[in-house]
Amino acid sequence: MSNLIISNNNNRKAWRDNKIASGFTWNGNTFQADKDSRGLINGRVTKLNTLIINGRITPEDDEYIDNNGNTRPLVWWTTTNVVISFTVQEYLNFSIALEEWIEDIYTTAKAN
C-alpha cells in the first residue's frame, strides 16, 4: 500500500470502501471484492476443503462432483463477467491472496 494520510474515520472508511469497490486483481484479472462476493468465495473455499478432507477432490482437480452427481467446473467470474477456470489449489491461493489484500486495506486505513 502507498504512503497516505487519511484524516478521520469517515475518510478512512470511504477510502477503504472505494479501494475494495475498485476490485481485486489476481493473475491479471480483476474480481469483485465486496462483502457478498467475499462470502461466496469463502463459502466455496469451505466446500473445497471439505471435499479434499472427504477424498472427493485433489488440489490438482479443476472440477468436482456435487451432491446431486453433477460435474461442476471450478470457475469464478471477473468484474467483466469473463469466466476464469481454476484448479482447487489455484482457487485456494486466489482466496488467500484476496483476504490478504483486504487485510492490507484495513491495516492501511487504520494506520493513517
DSSP file (Angstrom, degrees, kcal/mol; ACC not computed):
  #  RESIDUE AA STRUCTURE BP1 BP2  ACC     N-H-->O    O-->H-N    N-H-->O    O-->H-N    TCO  KAPPA ALPHA  PHI   PSI    X-CA   Y-CA   Z-CA
    1    1 A M              0   0    0      0, 0.0     2,-0.1     0, 0.0     3,-0.0   0.000 360.0 360.0 360.0 149.1    0.0    0.0    0.0
    2    2 A S        -     0   0    0      1,-0.1     2,-0.6     0, 0.0     0, 0.0  -0.326 360.0 -93.3 -78.9 163.2    1.2    3.5   -0.7
    3    3 A N        +     0   0    0     -2,-0.1     2,-0.3     2,-0.0    -1,-0.1  -0.672  62.4 154.3 -75.1 121.6    2.0    6.1    1.9
    4    4 A L        -     0   0    0     -2,-0.6     2,-0.5   104,-0.1     0, 0.0  -0.990  39.8-135.1-148.2 156.1   -1.1    8.1    2.5
    5    5 A I        -     0   0    0     -2,-0.3     2,-0.6     0, 0.0   107,-0.1  -0.959  14.5-167.9-113.3 123.8   -2.7   10.2    5.2
    6    6 A I        -     0   0    0    106,-1.4     6,-0.1    -2,-0.5    -2,-0.0  -0.964  10.9-153.9-114.5 119.2   -6.3    9.7    5.9
    7    7 A S        +     0   0    0     -2,-0.6     2,-0.3     4,-0.1    -1,-0.1   0.754  61.5   2.0 -75.0 -29.9   -7.6   12.5    8.2
    8    8 A N  S  > S-     0   0    0      1,-0.1     4,-2.6     0, 0.0     5,-0.2  -0.932  76.7 -92.8-151.1 173.9  -10.6   11.0   10.0
    9    9 A N  H  > S+     0   0    0     -2,-0.3     4,-2.6     1,-0.2     5,-0.2   0.872 121.4  51.8 -60.7 -39.6  -12.6    7.9   10.5
   10   10 A N  H  > S+     0   0    0      1,-0.2     4,-2.4     2,-0.2    -1,-0.2   0.912 112.2  46.6 -64.3 -40.8  -15.2    8.8    7.8
   11   11 A N  H  > S+     0   0    0      2,-0.2     4,-2.8     1,-0.2    -2,-0.2   0.881 111.1  53.0 -67.0 -37.2  -12.4    9.4    5.3
   12   12 A R  H  X S+     0   0    0     -4,-2.6     4,-2.8     2,-0.2    -2,-0.2   0.940 111.6  45.0 -61.1 -47.4  -10.8    6.1    6.3
   13   13 A K  H  X S+     0   0    0     -4,-2.6     4,-3.1     2,-0.2     5,-0.2   0.917 114.2  48.8 -64.2 -43.0  -14.0    4.2    5.8
   14   14 A A  H  X S+     0   0    0     -4,-2.4     4,-2.5     2,-0.2     5,-0.2   0.920 113.0  47.3 -63.4 -43.2  -14.6    6.0    2.4
   15   15 A W  H  X S+     0   0    0     -4,-2.8     4,-2.5     2,-0.2    -2,-0.2   0.942 114.6  47.1 -61.6 -47.3  -11.1    5.3    1.3
   16   16 A R  H  X S+     0   0    0     -4,-2.8     4,-2.5     1,-0.2     5,-0.2   0.934 113.5  47.3 -60.4 -48.6  -11.3    1.6    2.3
   17   17 A D  H  X S+     0   0    0     -4,-3.1     4,-2.5     1,-0.2    -1,-0.2   0.891 113.2  48.5 -62.7 -40.3  -14.7    1.1    0.7
   18   18 A N  H  X S+     0   0    0     -4,-2.5     4,-1.3    -5,-0.2    -1,-0.2   0.899 110.7  50.9 -66.4 -40.5  -13.6    2.8   -2.5
   19   19 A K  H  < S+     0   0    0     -4,-2.5     3,-0.4    -5,-0.2     4,-0.3   0.932 113.7  44.3 -62.3 -46.2  -10.4    0.7   -2.6
   20   20 A I  H >< S+     0   0    0     -4,-2.5     3,-1.6     1,-0.2    13,-0.5   0.902 110.1  55.8 -65.6 -40.8  -12.4   -2.5   -2.2
   21   21 A A  H 3< S+     0   0    0     -4,-2.5    -1,-0.2     1,-0.3    -2,-0.2   0.755  94.3  68.9 -63.8 -23.8  -15.1   -1.4   -4.7
   22   22 A S  T 3< S-     0   0    0     -4,-1.3    -1,-0.3    -3,-0.4    -2,-0.2   0.680 110.4-118.7 -70.4 -15.1  -12.3   -1.0   -7.3
   23   23 A G    <   -     0   0    0     -3,-1.6     2,-0.5    -4,-0.3     9,-0.2  -0.026  18.0 -85.6  97.1 159.3  -11.9   -4.8   -7.4
   24   24 A F  E     -A   31   0A   0      7,-2.8     7,-3.2    -3,-0.1     2,-0.5  -0.901  34.9-149.3-107.0 125.2   -9.2   -7.2   -6.6
   25   25 A T  E     +A   30   0A   0     -2,-0.5     2,-0.4     5,-0.3     5,-0.2  -0.850  22.3 167.2-101.6 127.9   -6.7   -8.1   -9.3
   26   26 A W  E >   -A   29   0A   0      3,-3.0     3,-1.8    -2,-0.5    68,-0.0  -0.989  69.5  -9.2-141.1 127.4   -5.1  -11.6   -9.3
   27   27 A N  T 3  S-     0   0    0     -2,-0.4     3,-0.1     1,-0.3    -1,-0.1   0.853 130.6 -53.2  52.0  38.5   -3.1  -13.1  -12.2
   28   28 A G  T 3  S+     0   0    0      1,-0.2     2,-0.4     0, 0.0    -1,-0.3   0.478 118.0 105.9  81.7   2.4   -4.1  -10.2  -14.4
   29   29 A N  E <   -A   26   0A   0     -3,-1.8    -3,-3.0    49,-0.0     2,-0.5  -0.929  61.6-138.7-117.4 140.9   -7.9  -10.5  -13.8
   30   30 A T  E     -A   25   0A   0     -2,-0.4    49,-2.8    -5,-0.2    50,-0.4  -0.859  22.1-173.7-103.3 130.1  -10.0   -8.2  -11.7
   31   31 A F  E     -A   24   0A   0     -7,-3.2    -7,-2.8    -2,-0.5    47,-0.1  -0.860  32.7 -97.5-119.7 151.2  -12.7   -9.7   -9.5
   32   32 A Q        -     0   0    0     45,-0.4   -11,-0.1    -2,-0.3   -10,-0.1  -0.416  33.0-174.2 -64.4 144.1  -15.4   -8.1   -7.3
   33   33 A A        +     0   0    0    -13,-0.5    -1,-0.1    -2,-0.1   -12,-0.1   0.172  33.6 129.8-129.8  16.2  -14.3   -7.9   -3.7
   34   34 A D  S  > S-     0   0    0    -13,-0.1     4,-2.7     1,-0.1     5,-0.2  -0.147  75.9 -95.5 -66.3 170.2  -17.4   -6.7   -1.9
   35   35 A K  H  > S+     0   0    0      1,-0.2     4,-2.4     2,-0.2     5,-0.2   0.881 124.5  51.2 -58.5 -41.2  -18.7   -8.5    1.2
   36   36 A D  H  > S+     0   0    0      2,-0.2     4,-2.2     1,-0.2    -1,-0.2   0.934 111.8  46.6 -63.0 -45.3  -21.1  -10.6   -0.7
   37   37 A S  H  > S+     0   0    0      1,-0.2     4,-2.6     2,-0.2    -2,-0.2   0.922 112.5  50.0 -63.2 -43.8  -18.5  -11.7   -3.2
   38   38 A R  H  X S+     0   0    0     -4,-2.7     4,-2.9     1,-0.2    -1,-0.2   0.886 109.2  52.9 -62.5 -37.5  -16.0  -12.5   -0.5
   39   39 A G  H  X S+     0   0    0     -4,-2.4     4,-2.2    -5,-0.2    -1,-0.2   0.910 110.6  46.4 -62.9 -42.3  -18.7  -14.5    1.3
   40   40 A L  H  X S+     0   0    0     -4,-2.2     4,-2.0     2,-0.2    -2,-0.2   0.912 113.8  48.5 -66.0 -42.4  -19.4  -16.6   -1.8
   41   41 A I  H  X S+     0   0    0     -4,-2.6     4,-2.0     1,-0.2    -2,-0.2   0.932 113.0  47.2 -62.9 -46.0  -15.7  -17.1   -2.4
   42   42 A N  H  X S+     0   0    0     -4,-2.9     4,-2.2     1,-0.2    -1,-0.2   0.855 108.9  55.4 -66.5 -33.8  -15.1  -18.1    1.3
   43   43 A G  H  X S+     0   0    0     -4,-2.2     4,-2.1    -5,-0.2    -1,-0.2   0.902 108.1  48.3 -62.6 -40.3  -18.1  -20.5    1.1
   44   44 A R  H  X S+     0   0    0     -4,-2.0     4,-3.1     2,-0.2    -2,-0.2   0.883 108.0  55.1 -67.8 -37.0  -16.6  -22.2   -1.9
   45   45 A V  H  X S+     0   0    0     -4,-2.0     4,-2.7     2,-0.2     5,-0.2   0.925 107.8  49.6 -59.9 -44.0  -13.3  -22.5    0.0
   46   46 A T  H  X S+     0   0    0     -4,-2.2     4,-2.1     1,-0.2    -1,-0.2   0.923 112.2  47.9 -59.8 -44.3  -15.1  -24.2    2.8
   47   47 A K  H  X S+     0   0    0     -4,-2.1     4,-2.6     2,-0.2    -2,-0.2   0.927 112.2  48.9 -63.2 -45.3  -16.7  -26.6    0.3
   48   48 A L  H  X S+     0   0    0     -4,-3.1     4,-2.4     1,-0.2    -2,-0.2   0.915 111.1  49.5 -62.8 -43.4  -13.4  -27.3   -1.4
   49   49 A N  H  X S+     0   0    0     -4,-2.7     4,-2.5     1,-0.2    -1,-0.2   0.896 111.7  49.6 -62.9 -38.8  -11.6  -28.0    1.8
   50   50 A T  H  X S+     0   0    0     -4,-2.1     4,-2.4    -5,-0.2    -2,-0.2   0.916 110.1  50.2 -64.8 -42.9  -14.4  -30.3    2.9
   51   51 A L  H  <>S+     0   0    0     -4,-2.6     5,-2.7     2,-0.2     6,-1.0   0.878 111.0  50.0 -63.7 -37.2  -14.3  -32.2   -0.5
   52   52 A I  H ><5S+     0   0    0     -4,-2.4     3,-1.6     4,-0.2    -2,-0.2   0.953 111.4  47.9 -63.2 -49.6  -10.5  -32.6    0.0
   53   53 A I  H 3<5S+     0   0    0     -4,-2.5    -2,-0.2     1,-0.3    -1,-0.2   0.872 111.6  50.7 -59.3 -38.4  -10.9  -33.9    3.5
   54   54 A N  T 3<5S-     0   0    0     -4,-2.4    -1,-0.3    -5,-0.2    -2,-0.2   0.452 114.7-117.9 -81.2  -0.1  -13.6  -36.3    2.3
   55   55 A G  T < 5S+     0   0    0     -3,-1.6    -3,-0.2    -4,-0.2    -2,-0.1   0.698  81.0 120.6  74.9  19.2  -11.3  -37.5   -0.5
   56   56 A R  S   <S+     0   0    0     -5,-2.7     2,-0.3    -6,-0.2     9,-0.3   0.650  76.2  17.5 -91.9 -16.0  -13.6  -36.4   -3.3
   57   57 A I        -     0   0    0     -6,-1.0    -2,-0.2    -9,-0.1    -1,-0.1  -0.950  64.3-143.2-145.1 165.6  -11.1  -34.0   -4.9
   58   58 A T    >   -     0   0    0     -2,-0.3     3,-1.6    -3,-0.1    30,-0.4  -0.841  37.4-102.8-122.5 164.5   -7.4  -33.3   -5.0
   59   59 A P  T 3  S+     0   0    0      0, 0.0    30,-2.6     0, 0.0    31,-0.4   0.742 120.7  56.6 -59.1 -22.4   -5.6  -29.9   -5.3
   60   60 A E  T 3  S+     0   0    0     28,-0.2    30,-0.0    27,-0.2    -3,-0.0   0.622  83.8 107.2 -85.3 -13.3   -4.9  -30.6   -9.0
   61   61 A D    <   -     0   0    0     -3,-1.6    27,-2.3     1,-0.1    28,-0.2  -0.304  47.9-168.5 -67.4 148.7   -8.6  -31.1   -9.9
   62   62 A D  S    S+     0   0    0     25,-0.2    12,-2.8    26,-0.1     2,-0.3   0.199  73.0  31.0-120.0  12.2  -10.4  -28.4  -11.9
   63   63 A E  E     -B   73   0B   0     10,-0.3     2,-0.3     2,-0.0    25,-0.1  -0.962  64.6-160.8-156.2 168.2  -13.9  -29.8  -11.4
   64   64 A Y  E     -B   72   0B   0      8,-2.2     8,-3.5    -2,-0.3     2,-0.6  -0.969  25.7-109.5-150.6 163.4  -15.9  -31.7   -8.8
   65   65 A I  E     -B   71   0B   0     -2,-0.3     6,-0.2    -9,-0.3    -2,-0.0  -0.870  36.0-144.9 -97.9 123.5  -19.0  -33.8   -8.4
   66   66 A D    >   -     0   0    0      4,-3.0     3,-2.1    -2,-0.6    -1,-0.0  -0.180  34.7 -89.4 -80.2 179.4  -21.7  -32.1   -6.4
   67   67 A N  T 3  S+     0   0    0      1,-0.3    -1,-0.1     2,-0.1    -2,-0.0   0.647 127.2  56.4 -66.9 -14.3  -24.2  -33.8   -4.1
   68   68 A N  T 3  S-     0   0    0      2,-0.1    -1,-0.3     0, 0.0     3,-0.1   0.367 120.9-105.9 -95.1   3.7  -26.6  -34.4   -7.0
   69   69 A G  S <  S+     0   0    0     -3,-2.1     2,-0.3     1,-0.3    -2,-0.1   0.550  75.7 137.9  85.2   7.5  -24.0  -36.2   -9.0
   70   70 A N        -     0   0    0      1,-0.0    -4,-3.0    -5,-0.0     2,-0.5  -0.668  55.5-122.9 -88.7 141.5  -23.4  -33.3  -11.4
   71   71 A T  E     -B   65   0B   0     -2,-0.3    -6,-0.2    -6,-0.2    -1,-0.0  -0.710  29.2-166.9 -81.5 128.1  -19.9  -32.4  -12.6
   72   72 A R  E     -B   64   0B   0     -8,-3.5    -8,-2.2    -2,-0.5     2,-0.1  -0.969  14.9-134.3-118.9 126.4  -19.2  -28.7  -11.8
   73   73 A P  E     -B   63   0B   0      0, 0.0     2,-1.1     0, 0.0   -10,-0.3  -0.462  24.2-118.1 -72.2 151.3  -16.2  -26.9  -13.2
   74   74 A L        +     0   0    0    -12,-2.8    12,-2.8    12,-0.3     2,-0.3  -0.790  59.7 140.8 -93.6  99.6  -14.2  -24.8  -10.8
   75   75 A V  E     -C   85   0C   0     -2,-1.1     2,-0.3    10,-0.2    10,-0.2  -0.889  32.8-166.8-135.1 161.8  -14.6  -21.3  -12.1
   76   76 A W  E     -C   84   0C   0      8,-1.9     8,-3.1    -2,-0.3     2,-0.4  -0.963  24.4-118.4-145.8 159.7  -15.1  -17.7  -10.9
   77   77 A W  E     -C   83   0C   0     -2,-0.3   -45,-0.4     6,-0.2     6,-0.2  -0.786  16.4-135.8-107.8 140.5  -16.2  -14.6  -12.8
   78   78 A T    >   -     0   0    0      4,-2.2     3,-2.0    -2,-0.4   -47,-0.3  -0.239  41.0 -93.0 -78.2 175.9  -14.2  -11.4  -13.3
   79   79 A T  T 3  S+     0   0    0    -49,-2.8   -48,-0.1     1,-0.3    -1,-0.1   0.720 131.1  51.0 -63.8 -20.3  -15.8   -7.9  -12.9
   80   80 A T  T 3  S-     0   0    0    -50,-0.4    -1,-0.3     2,-0.1   -49,-0.1   0.172 122.6-107.3-101.6  16.4  -16.5   -8.0  -16.7
   81   81 A N    <   +     0   0    0     -3,-2.0     2,-0.5     1,-0.3    -2,-0.1   0.737  66.0 152.7  65.0  27.3  -18.1  -11.5  -16.4
   82   82 A V        -     0   0    0      1,-0.0    -4,-2.2     2,-0.0     2,-0.5  -0.759  46.2-125.6 -81.9 131.9  -15.2  -13.4  -18.0
   83   83 A V  E     -C   77   0C   0     -2,-0.5     2,-0.5    -6,-0.2    -6,-0.2  -0.692  25.2-163.8 -83.5 124.4  -15.2  -17.0  -16.7
   84   84 A I  E     -C   76   0C   0     -8,-3.1    -8,-1.9    -2,-0.5     2,-0.3  -0.936   9.1-142.6-111.4 128.0  -11.9  -17.9  -15.2
   85   85 A S  E     -C   75   0C   0     -2,-0.5     2,-0.3   -10,-0.2   -10,-0.2  -0.660  21.2-175.1 -89.5 145.5  -11.1  -21.6  -14.6
   86   86 A F        -     0   0    0    -12,-2.8   -12,-0.3    -2,-0.3     2,-0.2  -0.941  25.2-130.8-132.9 153.1   -9.1  -22.7  -11.6
   87   87 A T     >  -     0   0    0     -2,-0.3     4,-2.5     1,-0.1   -25,-0.2  -0.592  44.2-103.2 -84.9 168.2   -7.6  -25.9  -10.1
   88   88 A V  H  > S+     0   0    0    -27,-2.3     4,-2.5   -30,-0.4     5,-0.2   0.939 124.5  49.3 -57.4 -47.0   -8.5  -26.4   -6.5
   89   89 A Q  H  > S+     0   0    0    -30,-2.6     4,-2.5     1,-0.2    -1,-0.2   0.906 110.4  50.2 -61.4 -42.4   -5.0  -25.2   -5.4
   90   90 A E  H  > S+     0   0    0    -31,-0.4     4,-2.7     2,-0.2    -1,-0.2   0.909 110.4  50.1 -61.3 -41.6   -5.3  -22.1   -7.6
   91   91 A Y  H  X S+     0   0    0     -4,-2.5     4,-2.4     2,-0.2    -2,-0.2   0.910 110.5  48.9 -65.3 -41.3   -8.7  -21.3   -6.1
   92   92 A L  H  X S+     0   0    0     -4,-2.5     4,-2.1     2,-0.2    -1,-0.2   0.913 112.8  48.0 -63.0 -41.9   -7.4  -21.7   -2.6
   93   93 A N  H  X S+     0   0    0     -4,-2.5     4,-2.6     2,-0.2    -2,-0.2   0.894 110.0  53.3 -64.2 -40.0   -4.4  -19.4   -3.5
   94   94 A F  H  X S+     0   0    0     -4,-2.7     4,-2.3     1,-0.2    -2,-0.2   0.922 109.8  47.4 -57.9 -46.7   -6.8  -16.9   -5.0
   95   95 A S  H  X S+     0   0    0     -4,-2.4     4,-2.3     2,-0.2    -2,-0.2   0.875 111.5  50.4 -67.4 -37.0   -8.9  -16.8   -1.9
   96   96 A I  H  X S+     0   0    0     -4,-2.1     4,-2.4     2,-0.2    -1,-0.2   0.937 111.0  48.8 -64.2 -46.3   -5.8  -16.4    0.4
   97   97 A A  H  X S+     0   0    0     -4,-2.6     4,-2.2     1,-0.2    -2,-0.2   0.890 110.6  51.9 -61.5 -39.7   -4.5  -13.5   -1.8
   98   98 A L  H  X S+     0   0    0     -4,-2.3     4,-2.4     2,-0.2    -1,-0.2   0.941 110.8  46.5 -61.6 -48.6   -7.9  -11.8   -1.7
   99   99 A E  H  X S+     0   0    0     -4,-2.3     4,-2.5     1,-0.2    -2,-0.2   0.871 112.2  50.5 -65.3 -36.3   -8.1  -12.0    2.1
  100  100 A E  H  X S+     0   0    0     -4,-2.4     4,-2.4     2,-0.2    -1,-0.2   0.881 109.6  51.5 -66.9 -37.1   -4.5  -10.7    2.4
  101  101 A W  H  X S+     0   0    0     -4,-2.2     4,-2.0     2,-0.2    -2,-0.2   0.921 111.3  47.2 -63.9 -44.6   -5.4   -7.8    0.1
  102  102 A I  H  X S+     0   0    0     -4,-2.4     4,-2.5     2,-0.2     5,-0.2   0.929 111.2  51.5 -61.9 -45.5   -8.4   -7.0    2.2
  103  103 A E  H  X S+     0   0    0     -4,-2.5     4,-2.7     1,-0.2    -2,-0.2   0.906 108.5  51.5 -59.1 -42.3   -6.3   -7.2    5.4
  104  104 A D  H  X S+     0   0    0     -4,-2.4     4,-2.5     2,-0.2    -1,-0.2   0.888 109.0  50.7 -62.3 -39.3   -3.8   -4.8    3.9
  105  105 A I  H  X S+     0   0    0     -4,-2.0     4,-2.5     2,-0.2    -2,-0.2   0.944 112.8  45.1 -63.8 -47.7   -6.5   -2.3    3.0
  106  106 A Y  H  X S+     0   0    0     -4,-2.5     4,-2.4     2,-0.2    -2,-0.2   0.911 113.6  50.5 -62.4 -42.7   -7.9   -2.4    6.5
  107  107 A T  H  X S+     0   0    0     -4,-2.7     4,-1.9    -5,-0.2    -2,-0.2   0.918 112.2  46.7 -62.2 -44.4   -4.4   -2.1    8.0
  108  108 A T  H  X S+     0   0    0     -4,-2.5     4,-1.0     1,-0.2    -2,-0.2   0.918 112.4  49.7 -64.2 -43.9   -3.5    0.9    5.9
  109  109 A A  H  < S+     0   0    0     -4,-2.5     3,-0.4     1,-0.2    -2,-0.2   0.896 113.4  46.0 -63.3 -40.3   -6.8    2.6    6.6
  110  110 A K  H  < S+     0   0    0     -4,-2.4    -1,-0.2     1,-0.2    -2,-0.2   0.827 110.2  54.2 -71.7 -31.1   -6.4    2.1   10.4
  111  111 A A  H  <        0   0    0     -4,-1.9    -1,-0.2     1,-0.2    -2,-0.2   0.660 360.0 360.0 -78.8 -15.8   -2.8    3.2   10.4
  112  112 A N     <        0   0    0     -4,-1.0  -106,-1.4    -3,-0.4    -1,-0.2   0.406 360.0 360.0-114.4 360.0   -3.4    6.6    8.7
